[in-house]
Amino acid sequence: MNNILKSIKSLVFNSNFFIFLVSFTAVATIALWYSTQQTQLSSTAENLGTEKKPNTSNSQNDNMNQISPESMKEEKVDHQESSHQETIENSENYSAIIQNSPQNQKDVNSLLLKNTRYGHFQFAEVPRERLMNMGKYYHRTEYLDKEAGIAFQRMKHDAQSQGVKLVLISGFRSIASQRELFTKQIQRRGSERAAAKLSAPPGHSEHHTGYAIDIGDGTKPQFDLKYDFEYTQAYQWLNAKAGNYGFELSFPRNNPQGVSFEPWHWRYIGSERASGIFAQTRSLQ
Ligand SMILES: [Zn+2]
């Protein structure tokens, strides 16, 4: 027994063993810390990639009293867009995704949504020479890509002849002005993720393309950009007829992107160029 104690003592006090013990403990602690960090990072990435659908009825009620996203005041803040380049590259692989990988629609959805920011795809700004002046909404002059603009004028004319007054509230929007809207939305909603339910992050709005359009009912301006627009004559008419003019609702209820229902927001898909731009988001079902 004494011998055993002696040998333990000599081991502990032997300086080489002591140094070994200290180094081993330090290395083990660092390794443990590192693996914890990795786990946290990967679970965050997963959460970002698999945005859950919102509870539509709750989020609608919640939003009834909110100031509409598009009528907010301007505010400047630096916005992080670190994932942009990566997203562009991923977007270009879209056809490869569609052709090669998917076993089913669910796989397509999750692959496509991986390239989004909180469910919003990336869109480039339309070249300015494609824009046409669509007149004013209050003090603001609105523009659309000429393809969408001509189609909207025709649709508006036909609606008018059937007693329905369509109003163009908002058309083309630059990335800079979307940044201001989105920043304000983050301040209202508390986080980027919550803001993205109601508004697209800069660089990710369909309005950048010149093909997206927010439509109001001229007889019910109080419902402009409000959920109650759903109950206007204009919405009912659009729901039945907009498809004939190349327009479709971008964010219907329970859309796979997880964006709140926006009865006022329509996109033009009536040309090859337009449908190409929206191909990814339209592949979601
Ligand atoms: Zn819109």
Residues whose N, C-alpha, C, O or C-beta is under 5 A from the ligand:
A	BS01	ZN	D214 H265
